[in-house]
Amino acid sequence: MIESYSSALYSSGILDQAAGVRESRLAADAANRGALNTLGAIYRKQGRLEDAAAIYERLATLAPEDERAGFLAGHVDR
């Protein structure tokens, strides 16, 4: 339910609230890759590039086999 609410906020461009929902989700489950992925995208859209980079680094650490996460974290050349 939280994911659908956050997705609706994100799709509507209500990024601050969508970020808050995802941050709350991560407080309960720090390894939730879906929440991390969406939060990274939200931070990017908000121009919070250092925060987005930190999120993508977390993703790459959680899933070293995930080429997309590695690419976003700057670990993989395309």
C-alpha positions in Angstrom: 0.0 0.0 0.0 2.8 2.4 0.9 4.5 1.7 -2.5 1.3 2.5 -4.4 0.8 5.7 -2.5 4.4 6.7 -3.0 4.2 5.9 -6.7 1.1 8.0 -7.1 2.8 11.0 -5.4 5.9 10.4 -7.6 3.8 10.2 -10.8 2.0 13.4 -9.8 5.2 15.3 -9.3 4.7 15.6 -5.5 8.3 14.8 -4.9 8.8 16.0 -1.3 6.0 13.8 -0.1 7.0 10.9 -2.2 10.6 11.2 -0.8 9.2 11.2 2.7 7.2 8.1 2.1 10.2 6.3 0.7 12.5 7.5 3.5 9.9 6.1 6.0 9.9 2.8 4.2 13.7 2.6 4.3 13.6 3.4 8.1 11.6 0.2 8.4 13.6 -1.8 5.8 17.0 -0.3 5.0 17.6 -3.0 2.3 14.5 -2.3 0.2 15.9 -2.0 -3.3 12.7 -0.7 -4.8 12.5 2.1 -2.2 16.1 3.0 -2.7 15.8 3.0 -6.5 12.8 5.4 -6.4 14.3 7.6 -3.7 17.5 8.0 -5.9 15.3 9.0 -8.8 13.4 11.5 -6.6 16.6 13.0 -5.3 17.9 13.4 -8.9 14.8 15.1 -10.0 15.0 17.5 -7.0 18.6 18.3 -7.9 19.9 16.6 -4.8 22.7 14.9 -6.6 24.9 14.1 -3.7 22.0 12.5 -1.9 21.1 10.5 -5.1 24.8 9.4 -5.4 24.7 8.1 -1.8 21.5 6.2 -2.5 23.0 4.6 -5.7 26.1 3.7 -3.7 23.9 1.9 -1.2 22.1 0.1 -4.0 25.4 -1.0 -5.6 26.6 -2.3 -2.2 23.4 -4.2 -1.6 23.3 -5.8 -5.0 26.8 -6.0 -6.6 25.4 -8.1 -9.4 23.0 -5.4 -10.4 24.7 -3.7 -13.4 22.3 -0.8 -13.3 23.0 0.0 -9.7 26.7 -0.2 -10.4 26.3 2.1 -13.4 24.3 4.7 -11.4 26.9 4.5 -8.6 29.7 5.1 -11.2 31.2 1.6 -10.8 30.5 0.3 -14.3 31.2 1.7 -17.8 28.6 1.3 -20.4 
